[in-house]
């Protein structure tokens, strides 16, 4: 018997969550990371420090972006096409990833900080759009069972033990 939780439900000692709830939780972690980076960036003294922070963001953003593209955006593409937004979300992910990669090529501390903070701003704007438009759209269009199955697929991609 499955027991209801505040978000998702318990089954076989495992919390089953909708993909939208999973992605919202990931966004919350990103926002905390972004808050930290924005707070410490003005005090960073070396190019290596900025590049290290960018590498952390890049490392956690890439699988998040890939998961959204594969599991979440893809099933909604016909609806995005109707809204004239089919390529927008993929393009925004690519832009964020490319901007983070540019930090590694920066030659000055000032340039690296500026690029990193631009990537953070673009990420925040993108997350806001997903949270205001995409997640509610998915929850209206996709069945709860589908959202839960996509949440399970997310879990299997993260190789988290059940």
C-alpha positions in Angstrom: 0.0 0.0 0.0 1.4 3.4 -1.0 1.4 6.1 1.8 0.9 9.7 0.7 3.6 12.2 1.4 3.6 16.0 1.1 5.3 15.7 -2.3 5.0 12.3 -4.0 4.2 9.1 -2.3 6.0 6.3 -0.5 6.1 2.9 -2.1 8.3 0.0 -1.0 10.2 2.4 1.4 10.9 4.7 -1.5 9.6 8.2 -2.2 8.0 8.5 -5.7 8.0 12.1 -7.0 6.7 13.8 -10.1 9.4 15.0 -12.4 8.2 18.5 -11.9 8.7 18.3 -8.1 12.2 16.8 -8.7 13.2 19.6 -11.1 11.8 22.2 -8.7 13.9 20.7 -5.9 17.0 20.8 -8.2 16.2 24.4 -9.0 16.1 25.2 -5.3 19.6 23.8 -4.9 20.8 25.8 -7.9 19.4 29.0 -6.5 21.3 28.4 -3.2 24.5 27.8 -5.2 23.9 30.9 -7.3 23.2 33.0 -4.2 26.6 31.9 -2.8 28.5 32.6 -6.0 26.9 36.0 -6.3 27.9 36.8 -2.7 31.5 35.6 -3.0 32.3 36.6 -6.6 33.3 40.2 -5.7 35.8 38.9 -3.1 37.5 36.3 -5.3 41.1 37.1 -5.8 42.3 34.7 -8.5 41.2 33.5 -11.9 41.5 29.9 -10.7 38.9 30.5 -8.0 36.4 31.8 -10.5 37.1 29.0 -12.9 36.7 26.4 -10.1 33.2 27.9 -9.2 32.2 27.8 -12.9 33.4 24.2 -13.2 31.1 23.2 -10.2 28.1 24.9 -11.8 28.9 23.4 -15.2 29.3 19.9 -13.6 25.9 20.0 -11.9 24.1 22.0 -14.7 24.9 19.6 -17.5 23.0 16.5 -16.2 20.1 18.7 -15.1 19.9 20.3 -18.5 20.1 16.9 -20.3 17.4 15.4 -18.1 15.1 18.3 -18.7 15.7 18.1 -22.5 15.3 14.3 -22.7 12.6 13.6 -20.1 10.6 16.7 -19.8 10.9 19.1 -22.7 10.7 16.4 -25.3 7.2 15.2 -24.4 6.0 18.8 -24.4 7.5 19.8 -27.7 4.2 19.7 -29.7 2.8 22.3 -27.2 5.9 24.5 -27.4 5.7 24.3 -31.2 2.1 25.6 -31.0 3.4 28.5 -28.8 6.3 29.2 -31.2 8.8 28.2 -28.5 10.0 24.7 -29.7 13.7 25.6 -29.8 13.7 28.1 -27.0 14.4 25.8 -24.1 17.1 23.7 -25.8 18.7 26.9 -27.0 18.7 28.4 -23.5 20.3 25.3 -22.1 23.0 25.4 -24.8 23.6 29.1 -24.2 24.1 28.6 -20.4 26.4 25.7 -21.0 28.4 27.7 -23.6 28.7 30.7 -21.3 29.9 28.5 -18.4 32.5 27.0 -20.8 33.7 30.5 -21.7 34.7 31.1 -18.1 37.4 28.4 -18.5 38.8 30.3 -21.5 38.9 33.7 -19.8 42.3 35.3 -19.4 41.6 37.9 -16.7 39.9 37.7 -13.3 37.5 40.5 -14.3 36.5 38.9 -17.5 35.9 35.5 -15.8 33.8 37.0 -13.0 31.6 38.9 -15.6 31.1 35.8 -17.7 30.3 33.6 -14.7 27.8 36.1 -13.3 26.2 36.4 -16.8 25.7 32.6 -16.8 24.1 32.8 -13.4 21.7 35.5 -14.5 20.8 33.6 -17.6 20.2 30.5 -15.5 18.0 32.3 -13.1 15.9 33.8 -15.9 15.6 30.3 -17.6 14.6 28.6 -14.3 12.0 31.3 -13.7 10.5 30.7 -17.1 10.4 26.9 -16.4 8.8 27.4 -13.0 6.2 29.9 -14.2 5.3 28.4 -17.6 6.8 24.9 -18.3 6.1 23.1 -15.0 2.5 24.2 -14.7 2.0 23.3 -18.4 3.4 19.9 -17.8 1.2 19.3 -14.8 -1.9 20.3 -16.8 -1.1 18.2 -19.9 0.7 15.1 -18.7 -1.0 12.6 -16.4 0.2 12.2 -12.8 1.2 8.6 -13.7 3.4 9.9 -16.5 4.9 12.6 -14.3 5.7 10.0 -11.6 7.2 7.6 -14.3 9.4 10.5 -15.5 10.5 11.1 -11.9 11.5 7.4 -11.6 13.5 7.8 -14.9 15.2 10.8 -13.4 16.2 8.7 -10.4 17.5 5.8 -12.5 19.6 8.3 -14.5 21.1 9.7 -11.3 22.0 6.1 -10.3 20.5 6.6 -6.8 20.0 3.4 -4.9 16.4 2.5 -4.4 
